[in-house]
């Protein structure tokens, strides 16, 4: 094997730049204690790193790209947050609108109507009442209607099953009683049916005959006194109630 010049061995010392910047030195395939003996030169060569200027620019581009990507992500999050907030606010607005509409419908559907308590005065109403019913003023296009609170004097009560519409106080008895109180409507109740009036504070298994006694307790007491004078209804009593119907 040929002996190389010892001075040429200095080429095997790693340059200072590789030590400072962490570069990988390309070493020939020689043993360090036989540096002056020829060895086999490697076929694969490690390319040198790019200049520092290029690495700085590349690093700057990567950092800029990273900052740009983070900015885009923040914009996406901000946009999604605005969309979510808008959707939540929209849901609240819709819910409030629906609640307001439902409340408005309930207000329009339920009307506290005025009683037509004097049978001698025509009742201005949009529906036709049966002769035995207590009429009240129903506005046009009304669906569910109940009346203002009023007083009645209960003249007679009989028992009857809730769904048995064949049990009621006969009409001829009501007409005879109406003659006794010409200025106050005498009315009777029927079974609970969609086509008939309902009365509050009346047992569902009872049928009553009563006379309208006004809207104040003073009027009711005067009416009760007039009923007792007849001597025909010993069990008469005052009751405050409403009437109405459900047209749905």
C-alpha positions as CSV (number, residue, x, y, z in Angstrom):
1,X,0.0,0.0,0.0
2,X,1.3,3.4,-0.9
3,X,2.3,5.8,1.9
4,X,0.7,9.2,1.7
5,X,2.3,12.5,2.6
6,X,1.7,13.0,6.4
7,X,1.0,16.6,5.7
8,X,-2.1,15.6,3.7
9,X,-3.6,14.1,6.8
10,X,-4.5,17.6,7.9
11,X,-7.4,17.4,5.5
12,X,-9.0,14.9,7.8
13,X,-9.3,17.5,10.6
14,X,-13.0,18.7,10.8
15,X,-13.3,22.4,9.8
16,X,-14.2,24.9,12.5
17,X,-17.6,25.7,10.8
18,X,-18.8,22.2,11.3
19,X,-17.9,22.3,15.0
20,X,-19.7,25.6,15.5
21,X,-22.8,25.0,13.5
22,X,-23.3,21.2,14.0
23,X,-22.4,20.2,10.5
24,X,-21.7,16.6,9.6
25,X,-18.2,16.2,8.5
26,X,-17.5,13.9,5.6
27,X,-14.8,11.5,6.9
28,X,-12.9,9.3,4.5
29,X,-13.0,5.6,5.4
30,X,-9.6,5.7,7.2
31,X,-8.7,4.8,10.6
32,X,-7.3,7.7,12.6
33,X,-4.2,5.8,13.7
34,X,-3.4,4.9,10.2
35,X,-4.3,8.2,8.6
36,X,-1.3,8.1,6.3
37,X,-2.3,4.8,4.8
38,X,-4.6,4.8,1.9
39,X,-8.1,3.6,2.5
40,X,-11.1,3.1,0.3
41,X,-12.8,6.4,-0.6
42,X,-16.6,6.2,0.1
43,X,-18.9,6.3,-2.9
44,X,-21.7,8.1,-1.1
45,X,-21.0,11.7,-0.4
46,X,-23.0,13.8,2.1
47,X,-24.0,17.0,0.5
48,X,-23.1,20.2,2.4
49,X,-25.8,22.2,4.1
50,X,-27.1,25.3,2.3
51,X,-25.6,28.6,3.1
52,X,-26.6,30.4,6.3
53,X,-28.5,33.0,4.3
54,X,-30.7,30.4,2.6
55,X,-31.3,28.7,5.9
56,X,-32.3,32.0,7.6
57,X,-34.7,32.8,4.7
58,X,-36.2,29.2,4.8
59,X,-36.6,29.5,8.6
60,X,-38.2,32.9,8.2
61,X,-40.6,31.5,5.5
62,X,-41.6,28.6,7.7
63,X,-42.2,30.9,10.7
64,X,-44.2,33.2,8.5
65,X,-46.2,30.3,7.2
66,X,-46.7,29.1,10.7
67,X,-47.9,32.5,11.8
68,X,-50.2,32.7,8.8
69,X,-51.7,29.3,9.5
70,X,-52.3,30.2,13.1
71,X,-54.0,33.4,11.9
72,X,-56.2,31.4,9.6
73,X,-57.2,29.1,12.4
74,X,-58.0,32.0,14.7
75,X,-60.1,33.5,11.9
76,X,-62.0,30.2,11.5
77,X,-62.6,29.9,15.2
78,X,-63.8,33.5,15.4
79,X,-66.1,32.9,12.5
80,X,-67.5,29.7,14.0
81,X,-68.0,31.5,17.3
82,X,-69.9,34.3,15.6
83,X,-72.0,31.7,13.7
84,X,-72.7,29.8,17.0
85,X,-73.6,33.0,18.8
86,X,-75.9,34.1,15.9
87,X,-77.6,30.7,15.9
88,X,-78.1,30.8,19.6
89,X,-79.4,34.3,19.5
90,X,-81.7,33.4,16.6
91,X,-83.1,30.5,18.5
92,X,-83.9,32.7,21.5
93,X,-85.6,35.2,19.2
94,X,-87.6,32.5,17.5
95,X,-88.6,31.0,20.9
96,X,-89.6,34.4,22.2
97,X,-91.6,35.1,19.0
98,X,-93.4,31.7,19.3
99,X,-94.2,32.2,22.9
100,X,-95.5,35.7,22.2
101,X,-97.6,34.3,19.3
102,X,-99.0,31.5,21.5
103,X,-99.8,34.0,24.2
104,X,-101.6,36.2,21.7
105,X,-103.6,33.3,20.4
106,X,-104.6,32.4,23.9
107,X,-105.7,35.9,24.5
108,X,-107.7,36.0,21.3
109,X,-109.1,32.5,21.8
110,X,-110.3,33.1,25.4
111,X,-112.7,36.0,25.9
112,X,-114.5,37.0,29.1
113,X,-117.9,37.7,27.7
114,X,-120.7,39.6,29.2
115,X,-123.8,37.8,30.4
116,X,-127.2,38.7,28.9
117,X,-129.1,38.3,32.2
118,X,-132.4,39.9,31.2
119,X,-134.5,37.7,28.9
120,X,-136.6,40.7,27.9
121,X,-133.5,42.4,26.3
122,X,-132.1,41.0,23.0
123,X,-128.6,39.6,23.4
124,X,-126.1,40.9,20.8
125,X,-124.1,37.8,20.2
126,X,-122.7,35.9,17.2
127,X,-124.1,32.5,18.2
128,X,-127.6,31.1,18.8
129,X,-128.3,29.8,22.3
130,X,-130.8,27.2,23.3
131,X,-133.9,28.5,25.2
132,X,-132.7,26.8,28.4
133,X,-129.1,28.2,28.2
134,X,-127.8,31.4,29.8
135,X,-126.8,33.6,26.8
136,X,-123.7,35.8,26.7
137,X,-122.1,38.1,24.1
138,X,-119.8,36.0,21.9
139,X,-117.6,38.0,19.5
140,X,-117.2,36.8,15.9
141,X,-114.7,34.1,15.1
142,X,-114.4,33.2,18.8
143,X,-113.3,29.6,19.5
144,X,-113.0,29.3,23.3
145,X,-115.2,31.7,25.3
146,X,-115.9,32.0,28.9
147,X,-117.8,34.7,30.7
148,X,-117.2,37.2,33.4
149,X,-117.8,36.1,37.0
150,X,-121.4,36.4,38.0
151,X,-123.7,35.3,40.8
152,X,-126.6,32.8,40.4
153,X,-129.2,31.5,42.9
154,X,-129.3,27.7,42.6
155,X,-133.0,26.8,42.7
156,X,-132.9,23.0,42.2
157,X,-130.3,20.3,41.7
158,X,-130.6,16.7,40.6
159,X,-128.1,13.8,40.3
160,X,-127.1,12.5,36.9
161,X,-124.1,10.7,35.4
162,X,-121.6,13.0,33.7
163,X,-122.0,11.4,30.3
164,X,-125.8,10.8,30.5
165,X,-127.4,13.5,28.4
166,X,-130.9,12.2,29.0
167,X,-130.9,13.4,32.6
168,X,-131.8,17.1,33.1
169,X,-134.5,19.3,34.6
170,X,-137.5,19.4,32.1
171,X,-138.0,22.5,30.1
172,X,-141.6,23.0,31.2
173,X,-140.4,23.4,34.8
174,X,-137.9,26.0,33.7
175,X,-140.5,27.9,31.8
176,X,-142.9,28.0,34.8
177,X,-140.0,29.2,37.0
178,X,-139.1,31.9,34.4
179,X,-142.6,33.4,34.9
180,X,-141.7,34.1,38.5
181,X,-138.6,36.1,37.6
182,X,-139.3,37.8,34.3
183,X,-136.3,40.2,34.4
184,X,-133.7,37.5,35.4
185,X,-132.9,34.6,33.1
186,X,-133.7,31.2,34.5
187,X,-131.4,28.5,33.0
188,X,-130.7,24.8,33.3
189,X,-127.5,22.8,32.7
190,X,-127.0,19.7,30.6
191,X,-124.4,16.9,30.4
192,X,-120.8,17.9,29.6
193,X,-120.8,18.0,25.8
194,X,-118.9,20.1,23.3
195,X,-122.2,21.6,22.0
196,X,-123.4,22.7,25.4
197,X,-122.4,25.3,27.9
198,X,-120.2,24.5,30.9
199,X,-120.6,25.9,34.3
200,X,-117.8,26.3,36.9
201,X,-118.4,25.3,40.5
202,X,-121.0,22.8,39.4
203,X,-120.6,19.1,40.0
204,X,-120.2,17.2,36.7
205,X,-122.7,14.6,38.0
206,X,-125.3,17.2,38.8
207,X,-127.9,19.1,36.8
208,X,-129.0,22.5,38.1
209,X,-131.8,25.0,37.5
210,X,-130.7,28.5,38.6
211,X,-131.6,32.2,38.1
212,X,-129.2,34.9,37.1
213,X,-128.5,37.1,40.2
214,X,-126.1,39.8,38.8
215,X,-122.4,40.5,39.1
216,X,-122.2,41.8,42.7
217,X,-122.9,40.2,46.0
218,X,-125.5,42.8,46.9
219,X,-127.5,42.0,43.7
220,X,-127.2,38.3,44.6
221,X,-128.5,38.8,48.1
222,X,-131.5,40.8,46.8
223,X,-132.3,38.0,44.3
224,X,-132.0,35.3,47.0
225,X,-134.5,37.3,49.1
226,X,-136.9,37.4,46.1
227,X,-136.6,33.6,45.6
228,X,-137.3,32.9,49.3
229,X,-140.5,35.0,49.1
230,X,-142.0,32.6,46.7
231,X,-141.6,29.7,49.1
232,X,-141.0,27.3,46.3
233,X,-137.3,26.7,46.6
234,X,-136.4,26.2,50.3
235,X,-132.9,25.0,49.5
236,X,-131.9,28.0,47.3
237,X,-128.4,29.2,47.7
238,X,-126.0,31.7,46.1
239,X,-123.1,30.6,44.0
240,X,-120.4,32.6,42.1
241,X,-119.5,31.0,38.7
242,X,-118.7,31.4,35.1
243,X,-120.2,29.8,32.0
244,X,-118.8,29.4,28.5
245,X,-118.2,26.9,25.7
246,X,-115.4,25.4,23.7
247,X,-116.0,25.6,20.0
248,X,-112.9,23.6,19.0
